[in-house]
Amino acid sequence: MADIKELLEKFKHIAENPREQLDNYLAQGKKAVGIYPYYAPEEIAYAGGLVPMGVWGGQGPIDRAKEYFPSFYYSLALRCLEMGLDGTLDGLSACMLTTLDDTLRPLSQNYKVSVGLKIPMVFLNHAQHRKEDFGKTYNAKIFEKAKERLEDVCEVKITDENLKKAFEVYNENRALKREFIKLCGDYSKTIKASDRCNVLKASYFMLKDEHSKMLKELIDELKKLPEEENSGPRVVLSGIIADNPGLLKVLDNFNINVVADDLAHESRALKIDVDTSIEDPMYALADQFARMDEDPILYDPDIWKRPKYVVDLAIDNDADGCLLFMMNFNDTEEMEYPSLKQAFEKEGIPLIKMGYDQQMTDFGQVKTQLETFSEMVELNRA
């Protein structure tokens, strides 16, 4: 049985070396598919014997993507396109793209005329009216078309039987990640903010059964430890993504204890399992998407449901506050900020908003804000 430190180092290495992971899978004769944000049903690729590889932009410069986007687009979209243009994604057999916000729509079309010439695009246009029967029926058809496109491009056969097996694998992995996230608050000296992120991020570059095996070992070892006291601020993270190594180092230095998150890259993506009692696999995926909620990119006529959800995350996990990493030029999250701020103010819980993009290397402003936040926490606890 591997010890905790050894397991954390393995997760870190995988999280920081996705290219090495991809090359290893290709060397085994496997084909891989890039999975772009958000809510792409990667179980379809897994069921075809393909390796789903998450594409979330990473960190780095944006050069060639500027030829396709104006400079004020948010960096996640630009970096995702840049990865295809600069060769980072070479070796993938296809990429699956969705269109759930106003930036992803042009990303999909810019991808099609640029990267799509060498790495074919599997296109998904989810219906935002996802809860009604007609929305589920539509989304089931969209997922079926994506399956057929993958079968054609990757020369595989995706059966209902294998889809149902994939649902079991993915449901288990989501459940394990949810359990791990809960444990992090109790073992924050052993699992720092950077460790927590690496464990979750590694799953984007691994077959989910392989990730689950490692994660089970880690959870089992953590449960053998007594719960740890940590005087650092207990926080909820919110936003799209917060996987920058420089940012995570700052969080570690301030002894930040991440007790829960509302990140698209983390918990938003793993809240809801597939209902395996539904016979039609595509309708099961549509039903899963219909039950996705509390996300600013998903349509919900109840505008107060989402702010309450994030506030309740802080309350239920005894958090001292929420750190909101607002990706620059992301209109969707910028528009919801006033209602989020109002909800936190009403409960008297600090909400600290920090600008973020995937080209950042200087985190001086973040340090200053965390110093202020830590002082606020000390005063509130006094």
N, C-alpha and C positions, 0 to 999 in steps of 0.2 A: 504494500500500500504506500503510495507516494505521500510525502509529508506536505504540509500546507505551502511552505516556502517554495518547494520544488514545483508544485502545481501552479502557483501564481506566476512563477518564471515562465512556465510553458505557455500559459494563457497570454502573458505579455509578449512573448516572442511571436506567437501567432498573430496577435492583434497588430503588432508593428511590422509584420512581414507578409502581407497578403500575396505579394508576387511570388514569394517562395512557396506559399501554400498552393497557389494556382499551378505553378510549375510541377510541384510534386504530384498533384492530381493528374495533370496532363501526361506525366511520365508513366503513370499507372494505366494509361490508355483511356482515361475517362474524358468526357466532354463537359465543359463548364458553361454556365449561362450567367451573365451579369444581371443583377436584380437592382433596379433603380428605385428610389423612394417614390411614392409611399404606397403601402398596402398591396403590393404585387403578390399574387398567390403563388409563392415559390414552391409550394407543395407539388404543383403540377410538374415543375422541372425535376424535382426529386423523384417523383413517381416514374419518370422516364429514364432513371438511371443517370441523370445529369447532376452536376455539382453546382448548386446555386451559390454565386459569389456576390456578396453585397457591394454595391457601388454607392458610396456616400461622400464622394468628393475628396476625402483625405485632406492633407495640408500641402500647400505649395503655391507656386505662382500661377497666374492666369494670363496666358499669352495668346494662343491661337483661338481660344473660345471667344475672345473679344471681336473677332471677325464676324461672329454670328449674333452676338448680343450687344446691346448698348451697355455702357459701363455701370449703369445703376441697377442692373439685375443682381439678385442676391447670390452670394458666392457659391452656395451649394449647387445651383444649376450650372454655373460657369465651370466650377471645378469638375463636376461630373462629365461635362462635355469635353473639358480639357484632357481628362484621363483617357478618353477614347481617341482624341486627336494626337496626343503625344506618345502613344504606343503602350501606355500602362495596361490597357485592357487587351492587348494582342494575345491571341490564344483562345479567347472566348469564342464559342460557336454562335452565340446570339446574345442579345440584351433585351430585357423586358422593361418597358417604360409605361408609366401611367400618366394621367392628366388631371390630377385632383386639385390643382390650383392654377392661377393665371400664369405662373412662370413655367410650370411643367408642360403646359400645352405647347408653347414655342420651343421648349427644350426637345420635345419629342420630334417636332418637325425639323429642327436644326440638326438633330442627331441623324434623322433619316437621310438628309442630303449630304452629310459629311461622313461621320463614322459609319453610318448604315451601309455605305458602299463596301466596307470590308467586314463589318460585324452586323449581320442582319438584325432588324428591330422586330420585336414581338410587342405589338401595340395593344394597350388596354384602355378603353375609355369608360371608366366606371360611371354608373348612374348615381347621382347624388340623392335622388329620391329612392333610397335603398331599402326602406322598411316596408313599403307597400308591396303587394303581391306582384304588381307589374314591374316594379323595380328589381325585385329578386329574379323574376323571369328574365328580364333584360340582362342583368349581370351574369346569370348562369350562361346565357348565350355568348356573352363577351368572353367569359372564361373558357368556354368550349372552343371558340375561335382561336384563342391564345394557345390552347392545347394542340389544336390542329396545326397551327403555325409552327410550334416547337417540333412537333412530329416531323413536319416537312423539312424544316431547316436542319435539324440535328439528326435526322434519319433514325428516329426511335419510335417505339410504340408505347403509348401511355394508356394502360388499361384501368378500368374501374377498380379492379382488385388492388392494383398497386397504388392507386390514389388513396384508397381507404387505409392501406398500410402506412402511407405517407402521413395521413392525418393523425394516426396513432403516434408516430415518431415525433411529429411537430407538437402535438398536444403535450406529450411528455416533456419535451424540451422547454416549452413555454411554462409549464408548471414548475419545473426545476428552477428556471430563472426567477420566477416570482418568489419561490421559497428562498433562494439565495439573496434576493433584494431585501427581503424582510430580515434575514439574518445579519446583513451588513450593519444595521443599526446597533446590534448587540455585540458585534466584534470589530468595532471601528479602529482599534489599535492594530489588529492583525490584518484587517482588510481596509486599506486606505482608499481614498476617493479614486486614485489612479488604478489601484488593483480592481476595484469594483467595475470601473469602466472597461478595463482590459478583458475581464472575464466575460462580460456581456458582448463586447465588440468582437471578440474572437469567434463568436458563433456565426458571424456574417461570412467568415472565411473557412468554415469547416462544415462537413456533412453533419447534420443535426444529431444523428445517433452517436457520432464520435464526440461531439461537444457534450452531449448528455452524460456519456460515460465518465469523462473528466470532471464534469460538474458534480455528479453524484459523489465521486471521491472527495471533492473539496467540501461539499456540504456535510458528509459523514465525519470528516476530520474536524470541521468547525464545531459540530455538535458535541464533540468530546471535550471542548474547552469550557471553562466557566465563563459566564458573561462578563464583558469588560466594561469598566467605567471609563468614560471619556469626557473630559471637561470642555472639549471643543464645541463650537456651535453645531446644533442639530439642524440640518437644512433639508428642504425639498428643492430639487433642481427642476427648472421648467425651460422650455424652448424646443428647438429642433435637435440640436446636437451639441455636445460638450466634450469631444474626445481629443482635443488638442493637448499633446503632451506637456507643453509649456503651461497651459492653463491648469491642467491637473496637478502639476508640480506646485503651483501657487496654492491650490486648494489643500494639498497635503501639508504644505508649510504652515498654513493657518489652522491645521488640525480640524478641518471641516469634516463633520460626520454626516454623510449623505444617507438619510433615513428613508427616503422615498424619492421618486422622480416622476416628472410629467414631460419627459423628453420623447420626441418622435423616434429618435434613434434607439431608445431603450423601452420604457414601460408602455408607451402608447401602442407599440407594435405587438405586445404580447399579452394584453389583458384578456382577450377573448379567444376561446378554443373553438375548434370545429365540432359541430354536433354530429357525432359518428352514427347516430340513430337514423339520420336522413339517408335514404337509399341512393338518391342521385348525387354523385360527388360534386358536380358543378353547382347544383342547387344548395348543397351543404356549404360550399364556399361563399355563395351569395348570401346565405343565411348568416354566416359568420360576419360578413361585411355589414349586413343590416344591423347587427348588434354592436358595431363599433360606435362609440360615442365619446363625448368630452374631448373633441379634437377640433381646433379652429379651422382645419381644412375640410371638415365634414359638415354638411348642411344639418342644422337643427333649428327649428322654429323657436325653441325655448332658449333665448339668449343668456339667461341667468344660470342655466344648468352647468355650463362649463366653468365659470368663475367659482361657483359653489364647490364643484368637484376638486379644484386645485386647492382651495382654502381647506376643505375637509381632509385632503391629504396631509396638510400641515398639522391640523388639529388632531387627527387620528394617530399620527406618528409622533406627537409631542415635539414638533419641530419649533425651533426658535425663530424661523423665518424661511423665506423662499428666495432663492437666487435665480433670477430670470435672465437667461442668455438670449438677448434679442438679436437675431441675425439681421445685419444691416440690409435695408431695402426690401425686407420681407413684409409686403403690405398686409398679408393675412394676419400675422401676429401683431403687427403694429396697430391695426384697427381694433383688435380685441383688448389691447393693453389698458385703456381707460376703465373698462368694466372689471378687469382683473385687479387693477389698483384699488378701485372703489371697494371691492369685496374684501380685500385684505385690510384696508383701512378700517372698515366697519368692525372687523374682528380684533383690531389692534395688533395684527401680526406684521412684522416688517417684510416688505417686498423690495428687493434691491434689483434694479434693472441694469444690465451691463451690455454694451454693444459688443457684437461678436461677428467675425467672419473667418473663413478658412485660410486667409493669408496672414493672419495675425501672428506676430512674433514678439511684440512688446506688450507685456501685461502689467505695466506700471499703474494704469488707471484701475485695473481690477484689484491690485494690491491695496491701493488707497481706499477703494470702496469696501474691501473686506476688513480693513483696519477699522473703518467707521462702523461696519456691521458688527464686528466682534465687540466693540465698545458698547453698542446698543444692547447686545445680548447680555453682557455683564450687568448693565444697569437694570435690565428687565428681570434678571434673576435675583438681584439684590433684595 
